[in-house]
Amino acid sequence: MKTDERGQPTDERPHAPGQPGEVPGARTGRPRRRDLLAASAGAALVITAALVGTSIQRSDGSLRVNWPPLLGTWDPRTGPGTPAALAVAVLIIAYGPGLAARLPWRALLVTTWAAALAWTFSLALIDGWHWGVARRLTTKNEYLTVIDRFSDIGATLRGFSDHIVIGDPGNWPAHVAGHPPGATLTFVWLDRIGLGGGSWAGVWCVVIGGSAVAAVLVTLRALTDERTARRAVPFLALAPAAVWMGTSADGYFAGVAAWSLALLALAATRTVRFPAAAALGAGLLYGFTCYLSYGLTLMALPGLGVLVLARTARPLPLVLLGTLVVPVAFTLAGFNWWEAYQELVVRYYQGAGGIRPYWYWVWANLAATTLAVGLATVAGLGRVLALAPRAVRELLPGRTPSTPALRLAVLVLAALLAIVAADLSGMSKAETERIWLPFMLWLLPATALLPGHRRGWLAGQAVVALLVNHLVFTGW
């Protein structure tokens, strides 16, 4: 049997064009009824969350959303992006699997990124350029409303925590208060280089967020094998999560976090020319990720999964060194991350977070996630959970998950663990279809485990996204 660069068994048997071979170790020949049952369970969860949530909202309004479990408003419509979205969906469904099997690797990365961008922009343009892209980051709760308050960046950082809690003079808008200043500073810096305004900010978020699919593929290839990565390609390009990737800053956060993991995977597996530079870069991006969103410190869990899969801690010193750079810089500039987070907790419970019932959102958040990742991903997660006991056993000292399917299961489980931690924290009640984008991207590769011809699953993914974006005007 042939082995890869890490000494792991690999299967290089050729496969028919348009049908990337099954992932070794996935037992994809098992009855597909299990996949349908998992997808049905996901659909039932969404329906239950919608019915129960609607009842609660009509009763006392405590959910603070108009279309539970999503933050949005019922608004059936079509727009200039409708034909484009339909065309992109048809093209990816028809040609995505075949191209994923045949294209050279580097060309595949660029093509997948381009396809994801086309899908995201076309969905956003259902509301037209103004409402779908340009205005999204300029509303009263968004980052661009405070650009002029950062004329003296140093002074603003030193006093940033003083304006988080509602009631303090000049308290920050919701999204500025809810994130470390790295998020807002991104748009300040864009403004200072001449790329100010909602259009440039929206394009920035979509383009950086879209690159996350390439980062996921790089990571999959390094930790599992190329065949597994190729099987995930169409589902990454056609993810329902694109509804919220365009246009929200969380899409941008997802891109930064994804490349941090990709660089870590390359450094840990030493499948890059300069692994030390990759490790340092992974740390730098992770450190910056923590200053984009407080909750993204949980990306350390998938990062730990990467190191466990690679069976090495060799990159860790350089990763930690890189991670410290951004916190040290912000601290020296006068911003205290922990103090600001404590103020945010107060602010969170002053607003909707203090009213929304935990008992509902602790499971309804997962329904929102189901809509964002699609039922095909839920079916793939069913296969991941079936593989979990064996995958965990093979993580014991002296052993390594022996097949790409088991290694994929470990990576997906690490992302799922991060979502569970965020969910149980109580700091993510509603809006998780957007907030959890950086985690949800790492659930999508579970679709690589789905067997046979998978165009039906792809069509289901597209239908979810098209229905949500044409029927619901999503918040933020």
C-alpha positions in Angstrom: 0.0 0.0 0.0 1.3 3.5 -0.8 1.7 6.1 1.9 1.6 9.8 1.9 4.3 12.2 3.1 3.3 11.5 6.7 3.5 7.8 6.3 -0.3 7.4 6.4 -2.0 4.9 4.0 -3.4 6.5 1.0 -5.7 5.2 -1.8 -4.6 6.3 -5.3 -7.0 4.3 -7.3 -8.4 6.3 -10.2 -12.0 7.3 -10.3 -14.4 8.2 -13.0 -14.6 11.8 -14.1 -17.3 13.6 -12.2 -17.3 11.0 -9.4 -14.5 11.5 -7.0 -13.8 8.2 -5.3 -15.3 7.4 -1.9 -13.3 8.4 1.1 -11.4 5.4 2.3 -12.7 4.2 5.7 -16.0 5.9 5.4 -18.0 2.7 4.6 -20.1 4.8 2.2 -21.7 1.6 0.8 -23.9 1.4 3.9 -27.6 2.0 3.4 -28.3 5.7 2.6 -31.4 5.6 4.8 -29.2 6.7 7.7 -28.3 9.8 5.8 -31.9 10.6 5.1 -32.8 10.0 8.8 -30.1 12.4 9.9 -31.3 15.1 7.4 -34.9 14.5 8.5 -33.9 15.0 12.1 -32.3 18.3 11.1 -35.4 19.4 9.2 -37.6 18.4 12.2 -35.3 20.5 14.5 -35.8 23.5 12.3 -39.5 23.1 12.1 -39.8 22.6 15.8 -37.7 25.7 16.5 -39.9 27.7 14.1 -43.2 26.6 15.6 -42.1 26.9 19.3 -40.3 30.1 18.6 -43.2 31.7 16.8 -45.5 30.8 19.7 -43.1 32.3 22.3 -42.5 35.4 20.2 -46.3 36.0 19.8 -46.9 35.3 23.4 -44.4 37.6 25.1 -41.9 38.8 22.5 -38.9 37.5 24.5 -37.1 35.9 21.6 -36.4 39.4 20.1 -36.5 37.9 16.5 -39.2 38.2 14.0 -38.7 34.9 12.2 -37.4 32.3 14.7 -34.9 30.7 14.8 -33.4 33.2 12.4 -32.9 36.9 12.9 -34.9 38.3 10.0 -38.2 39.5 8.7 -40.6 37.7 6.4 -40.2 39.4 3.1 -40.9 37.4 -0.1 -39.1 39.0 -3.0 -36.9 38.6 -6.1 -34.2 40.9 -7.3 -31.3 41.5 -9.7 -29.4 38.7 -8.1 -32.1 36.1 -8.6 -31.2 34.9 -12.1 -27.5 34.9 -11.3 -28.0 32.9 -8.1 -30.1 30.3 -10.0 -27.5 30.1 -12.7 -24.6 29.7 -10.3 -26.4 27.0 -8.4 -27.2 25.1 -11.6 -23.6 25.3 -12.8 -22.1 24.1 -9.5 -24.6 21.3 -9.2 -24.0 20.2 -12.8 -20.3 20.7 -13.2 -18.9 21.1 -9.6 -18.3 17.4 -8.8 -16.6 16.8 -12.2 -14.3 19.8 -12.0 -13.5 19.0 -8.4 -12.2 15.6 -9.6 -10.2 16.8 -12.6 -8.8 20.3 -12.1 -5.1 20.6 -11.0 -5.0 21.4 -7.3 -3.9 25.0 -7.4 -6.5 25.8 -10.2 -9.1 24.0 -8.0 -8.4 26.3 -5.1 -8.8 29.4 -7.2 -11.9 28.1 -8.9 -13.6 27.1 -5.6 -12.9 30.5 -4.2 -14.3 32.2 -7.4 -17.4 29.9 -7.3 -18.0 30.8 -3.6 -17.7 34.5 -4.4 -20.1 34.2 -7.3 -22.6 32.3 -5.1 -22.3 34.8 -2.2 -22.5 38.0 -4.4 -25.4 36.6 -6.4 -27.4 35.9 -3.2 -26.5 39.3 -1.7 -27.6 41.0 -5.0 -31.1 39.6 -4.7 -31.6 42.7 -2.5 -29.6 44.9 -5.0 -26.2 46.4 -4.5 -27.4 49.1 -2.1 -29.4 47.0 0.3 -27.5 43.7 -0.3 -23.9 45.0 -0.1 -23.3 48.7 0.4 -25.7 49.4 3.2 -25.2 46.3 5.3 -22.2 47.6 7.3 -23.5 51.2 7.6 -26.7 50.7 9.6 -26.9 52.2 13.2 -25.5 49.1 14.9 -22.6 48.6 12.5 -18.9 49.4 12.5 -18.8 52.1 9.8 -20.9 54.5 11.9 -18.0 55.2 14.3 -15.1 55.7 11.8 -14.8 59.4 12.7 -14.4 58.5 16.4 -11.0 56.8 15.6 -9.2 59.9 14.4 -6.8 59.4 17.3 -6.5 55.6 17.4 -4.4 55.5 20.5 -6.8 57.6 22.5 -9.8 55.7 21.3 -8.2 52.3 22.2 -7.3 53.6 25.7 -10.9 54.6 26.3 -12.6 51.8 24.3 -13.9 49.9 27.3 -15.5 53.0 28.8 -18.1 53.1 26.1 -19.2 49.5 26.0 -21.9 49.5 28.7 -25.2 51.2 27.8 -25.6 54.4 29.8 -22.0 55.5 29.6 -21.5 58.7 27.6 -21.2 57.9 23.9 -21.6 54.2 24.3 -20.7 52.2 21.2 -23.2 50.8 18.7 -24.1 47.1 19.3 -21.5 45.5 17.0 -18.7 47.8 18.0 -19.4 47.2 21.6 -19.7 43.5 21.0 -16.3 43.0 19.5 -12.7 43.8 20.3 -11.5 46.9 18.4 -9.6 44.9 15.8 -12.9 44.5 14.0 -13.6 48.2 13.8 -10.0 49.1 13.1 -10.1 47.0 10.0 -12.7 49.4 8.5 -10.8 52.4 9.9 -7.7 51.3 8.1 -9.6 50.6 4.9 -11.0 54.1 5.1 -7.6 55.6 5.5 -6.2 54.0 2.4 -9.1 55.3 0.3 -11.4 52.3 0.5 -14.0 53.9 2.8 -17.8 53.4 2.7 -20.2 50.5 2.7 -19.4 49.2 -0.7 -15.7 48.7 -0.1 -16.4 47.3 3.4 -18.9 44.8 1.9 -16.6 43.7 -0.8 -13.8 43.2 1.6 -15.9 41.0 3.9 -17.1 38.9 1.0 -13.8 38.4 -0.7 -11.8 37.6 2.5 -14.7 35.4 3.7 -14.9 33.6 0.4 -11.2 32.7 0.6 -12.1 30.6 3.7 -13.2 27.8 1.4 -9.7 27.6 -0.1 -8.2 27.6 3.5 -10.5 24.7 4.4 -9.4 22.7 1.3 -5.7 23.3 2.1 -6.3 22.1 5.6 -8.2 19.0 4.5 -5.5 18.0 2.0 -2.8 18.4 4.7 -4.6 16.4 7.4 -6.7 13.9 5.4 -5.9 13.5 1.7 -6.5 15.2 -1.6 -9.4 13.0 -2.5 -11.3 13.9 0.7 -10.7 17.6 0.0 -11.9 17.3 -3.6 -15.1 15.6 -2.5 -15.9 18.6 -0.2 -15.4 21.2 -2.9 -18.9 21.6 -4.4 -20.5 21.8 -0.9 -18.0 24.4 0.2 -18.7 26.5 -2.9 -22.5 26.2 -2.6 -23.0 26.5 1.2 -26.2 28.0 2.5 -24.0 30.0 4.9 -23.3 32.3 1.9 -26.5 34.0 2.8 -24.8 35.5 5.9 -21.3 35.6 4.4 -22.6 38.4 2.2 -22.5 40.8 3.7 -21.4 40.6 7.3 -18.2 41.2 9.1 -18.4 37.7 10.5 -17.6 36.4 7.0 -14.4 38.3 7.2 -13.7 36.9 10.6 -14.3 33.4 9.2 -11.7 34.0 6.5 -9.0 35.1 9.0 -9.7 32.2 11.3 -9.7 29.7 8.5 -6.3 30.7 7.2 -4.9 30.5 10.7 -6.0 26.8 10.9 -4.7 26.2 7.3 -1.3 27.6 8.1 -1.2 25.6 11.3 -2.0 22.4 9.4 0.7 23.1 6.9 3.2 23.7 9.7 2.2 20.7 11.7 2.4 18.3 8.8 5.4 20.0 7.3 3.8 20.1 3.9 5.0 23.6 3.1 8.4 24.8 2.2 8.8 27.0 5.3 6.9 25.3 8.2 8.4 27.7 10.7 7.0 30.7 8.9 3.6 29.0 8.5 3.6 28.3 12.3 4.4 32.0 13.1 1.7 33.1 10.6 -0.8 30.8 12.1 -0.2 32.3 15.5 -0.4 35.9 14.2 -3.7 35.2 12.5 -5.1 33.5 15.6 -4.0 36.3 17.8 -5.7 38.8 15.4 -8.8 36.6 15.3 -9.2 36.9 19.1 -9.2 40.7 18.6 -11.9 40.5 15.9 -14.4 38.6 18.1 -14.2 37.5 21.7 -15.9 34.2 21.0 -13.4 33.2 18.4 -10.9 32.3 21.1 -12.7 29.0 20.8 -11.0 28.4 17.5 -8.2 27.1 19.7 -10.3 23.8 19.9 -10.1 23.1 16.1 -6.4 24.2 16.4 -5.8 21.6 19.0 -7.5 19.1 16.8 -5.1 19.9 14.0 -2.1 19.3 16.3 -3.6 16.1 17.6 -4.1 14.8 14.1 -0.6 15.7 13.1 0.7 14.0 16.2 3.1 16.9 16.9 3.6 19.9 19.1 6.6 21.0 17.1 4.9 24.2 15.7 3.6 25.2 19.1 6.4 27.5 20.3 6.3 29.6 17.1 2.5 29.6 17.1 2.4 30.9 20.7 5.0 33.5 19.8 3.0 34.7 16.9 -0.2 34.6 18.9 1.3 37.0 21.5 2.2 39.7 19.0 -1.3 41.2 18.5 -2.4 41.0 22.2 0.9 42.7 23.3 0.5 45.4 20.6 -3.1 46.2 21.7 -2.2 46.0 25.4 0.7 48.5 24.9 -1.7 50.7 23.0 -4.0 50.8 26.1 -6.7 48.3 25.3 -7.4 45.6 28.0 -9.1 42.6 26.3 -10.3 41.0 29.5 -11.6 44.2 31.0 -13.5 44.9 27.8 -14.9 41.4 27.7 -16.3 41.8 31.3 -17.9 45.1 30.2 -19.4 43.3 27.2 -21.0 40.7 29.5 -22.8 43.5 31.3 -23.8 45.1 28.0 -25.1 41.8 26.6 -27.4 41.3 29.5 -28.6 44.9 29.4 -30.0 44.3 25.9 -31.7 41.4 24.1 -29.3 38.9 25.7 -30.8 39.4 29.1 -34.3 38.9 27.8 -34.0 36.0 25.4 -34.7 32.7 27.1 -31.7 30.4 27.5 -33.8 27.2 27.5 -35.0 27.9 24.0 -31.9 29.2 22.3 -29.6 26.5 23.7 -31.3 24.1 21.2 -32.8 26.6 18.7 -29.3 27.9 18.0 -28.6 24.5 16.5 -31.6 24.8 14.3 -30.3 28.1 12.9 -27.0 26.4 12.4 -28.8 23.6 10.5 -30.2 26.2 8.1 -26.8 27.8 7.6 -24.9 24.5 6.9 -27.7 22.7 5.1 -29.2 19.2 5.4 -26.4 17.6 3.4 -24.0 18.7 6.1 -26.3 17.3 8.7 -26.3 14.0 6.9 -22.5 14.1 6.8 -22.5 14.9 10.5 -24.5 11.8 11.1 -21.7 9.8 9.5 -19.1 11.7 11.5 -20.9 10.8 14.8 -21.0 7.2 13.7 -17.3 7.3 13.1 -16.6 9.2 16.4 -16.1 6.3 18.8 -13.5 4.6 16.5 -11.8 8.0 15.7 -11.5 8.8 19.4 -10.1 5.3 20.2 -7.4 5.8 17.6 -6.4 9.1 19.1 -5.0 7.2 22.1 -1.2 7.5 22.6 0.8 5.6 20.1 -2.0 5.5 17.5 -3.1 7.7 14.7 -6.5 7.7 12.9 -5.8 5.3 10.1 -8.0 6.5 7.3 -8.9 9.9 5.8 -12.5 9.4 7.0 -11.4 9.1 10.6 -9.1 12.0 10.4 -11.8 14.1 8.8 -14.2 13.0 11.7 -11.7 14.3 14.3 -11.4 17.7 12.6 -15.2 18.1 12.3 -15.7 17.0 15.9 -13.3 19.6 17.1 -15.3 22.3 15.3 -18.5 20.8 16.7 -17.0 21.0 20.2 -16.3 24.7 19.7 -20.0 25.2 18.7 -21.2 23.3 21.7 -19.0 25.4 24.0 -20.2 28.6 22.5 -23.8 27.4 22.7 -23.6 26.5 26.4 -21.9 29.7 27.3 -25.2 31.6 27.1 -23.4 34.4 25.2 -24.8 33.2 21.9 -28.6 33.5 22.2 -29.8 33.9 18.6 -28.1 35.3 15.5 -25.8 32.3 15.5 -26.4 31.7 11.8 -24.0 34.7 11.4 -22.0 34.6 14.6 -20.9 31.0 14.2 -19.8 31.3 10.6 -16.1 30.7 11.5 -17.0 27.4 13.2 -19.7 26.3 10.7 -17.3 26.3 7.8 -15.5 23.4 9.4 -18.7 21.3 9.6 -19.2 21.5 5.8 -16.4 19.0 5.0 -18.5 16.3 6.6 -20.3 16.2 3.2 -17.2 14.5 1.8 -18.4 11.3 3.6 -21.7 11.2 1.6 -21.7 8.4 -0.9 -22.2 8.0 -4.6 -23.7 10.7 -6.9 -24.4 13.6 -4.6 -26.0 16.2 -6.9 -29.3 15.7 -5.1 -27.7 16.8 -1.8 -26.1 19.7 -3.6 -29.5 20.7 -5.0 -30.9 20.6 -1.5 -28.2 22.9 -0.2 -29.0 25.4 -3.0 -32.7 25.3 -2.4 -32.2 26.1 1.3 -30.1 29.1 0.5 -32.4 30.4 -2.2 -35.5 30.0 -0.1 -34.1 31.8 2.9 -32.7 34.6 0.9 -35.8 35.1 -1.2 -38.3 34.8 1.7 -36.5 36.3 4.7 -34.8 39.6 4.9 -32.0 38.6 7.2 -30.8 40.9 10.0 -27.5 42.8 10.4 
